[in-house]
């Protein structure tokens, strides 16, 4: 594709990204000139620029007005947004007459917005002095943002926006053994449980609360583990694993159990998570226990909302099946469509050779070791 034919949306996205990168550079340089202290100064300039001390209690307007600049996170988010919008703009070029659904673009950009608030907003400003704020950031990065990002179908977009030769290579990668292993349901669930339990119920959290760069790694790990989990729960991406609705519900229920266990242990614990010194009058143990309550009730509430969405989506798919078919047959057709990539459940027909072959291919995949 020649530069003159590059879609306007893609040009605008990268122009905005370039302006954003320049602004970030100036902001970091300004903080480096005006700040004091050399040891942690570079880390603070890149990840916590503009933080105000002393901090006032995190109530009322402070929830919305307290911000700092995490330039590393913003740079990654701007790059992700520009890349996604470029892909959305290229879809009509690669496949004339088609458009990338706006709801998917909205979901993906919404996920990036959640990441931006979790790394730059009030909960990020206070995440080293309040474990409750830190926990709110966890829920945003491991649950809310991944669910929205996956709902944006970024892998499907990559295939739709790629030229034919590159599309075939991407398909082989997405369905290859590496991604198949990482996204295998037992592996994804074990990773999610390990990240949640290991980061909250061990001494790792004390290190994270003390060290700026450890907190940055934590953000990335939470986001990746969340995407690894939710690509199976809410995603319909071109990977090997395409779970039926009951399996998605079960996976989500087990994830809720992990959150509940972690929250209860924190609520009943006698060890307080380390808090950095501040002007806030905070009892560390009480704050730790409140953070456990946020994990339990907040995490389960988010998971329950996603569960309700999954059930409603499944019921809508069943309702779209032919009215003359029975409920069980509609459910069977919906499951077939979800696992074979058929456009509708109507393809489940014993007289249809293509549907029968797709069904046999699906069974063969299920029987693979």
Beta strands, then each sheet from edge to edge (+ up, - down):
end
